[in-house]
Amino acid sequence: MGKKICVVTGTRADYGLLYWLIKEVEKDKDLELQLIVTGMHLSSEFGFTYKEIEKDFKIDKKIDISLTDDTPIGISKSMGIAQPLFAQAYEKLSPDIIILLGDRYEIFSAASAAMISRIPIAHIHGGESTQGLIDESIRHCITKMSHIHFTATKIYKQRVIQLGEQPNRVFNVGGMGIENIKRLELLSKKEFENSINFKLNKRNILVTFHPVTLENATSQIQFQAILDALDKLSDTNIIFTKANSDTDGKIINQMIDNYVKANSSKAVVFTSLGQLRYLSALRFIDCAVGNSSSGLTEVPSFHIGTINIGDRQKGRIKAKSVIDCNPTIQDISNAFNILYSNEFQNTLHNVQNPYGDGCASKRIIKILKSISLDNILKKSFYEVDFNL
């Protein structure tokens, strides 16, 4: 048996991004897949999404970190619970390398345990910037705990090197999200409508809004501004997907439930659409609204607009189809006016997604199979010559 590759997933979002990589590891005769599921996947509040994973793959270990409290104290407790449980799982599975994606707090705990356990880490989507989030710091911390790096753009690769990582261990493979667009057989309009039990209208939008974790108690005010702006739209149906388990996410989710209950003829809500329904939705909507990273990394491939609200994604590389606005009724309404203008609509046909060609998983597999792990734990700091 070849290298034992342990993949960790904690949310519906990162599982969707990791799916094809997990699939490639599973089918490769020179690699052995190990799969650890944690975080939101094991929470009833977020739909017990581990059940969907079990339809696709064998789960080697479930790590429940008690996501019942989205306050800072509650999240810190979940992180404290997570680290020793990851260490126990690693001791049992004895992986050769651990694959982690992104920047969430449960992934930080997974990385910390791997570092203490002296297990090499391959980190996906490092070098990115989200200035409104705690995730910004977590992402860079995971980069420094990791030994192999798979970035989504050339600029992100340069940032990882700037953090002191050796250039021969940093690989620009492209974004993971585009691969689903290329490889999944998406639903027709009728199939999609049947799958969500909801008819589309003349105009349709998808709304996903998460808390901005470096701001203090802004979720309710900002999301109310979004709802007020939505109420100004005519002949428009709205598909909501709920916020994640960040601090104050429950506030947003309750507001969505209340809005949908009061506007059931034009609005519907899902805890998780799953990758197939989510990407299928992008074929039939006018734009994605909110502050999800998907609005920047996946939505541009469908040649539709993204209204990116507030600072959660501030600092990320963006396609020309992204309209940035402040989280106020006036600014959001102005963004909708821009979106539906003939001038903006005419630009969408030529939009290029800056996150690659959708072949990231195959590139990662090739590198994982060929790279030597001998003495990889002993890292030396790479000094960037800023005089060049």
Secondary structure by P-SEA (a helix, b strand, c coil): cccbbbbbbccaaaaaaaaaaaaaaaacccbbbbbbbbccccccccccaaaaaaacccccbbbbcccccccaaaaaaaaaacaaaaaaaaaaacccbbbbccccaaaaaaaaaaaaabbbbbbccccccccccaaaaaaaaaaaaccbbbbccaaaaaaaaaaccccccccccccaaaaaaaccccccaaaaaaaaccccccbbbbbbbbbccccccaaaaaaaaaaaaaaacccbbbbbbbbccccaaaaaaaaaaaaaaaccccccccccccaaaaaaaaaccccccccccccccccccccccccccccccccccccccbbbbcccaaaaaaaaaaaacaaaaaacccccccccccaaaaaaaaaaaccccccccbbbbbbbcccc
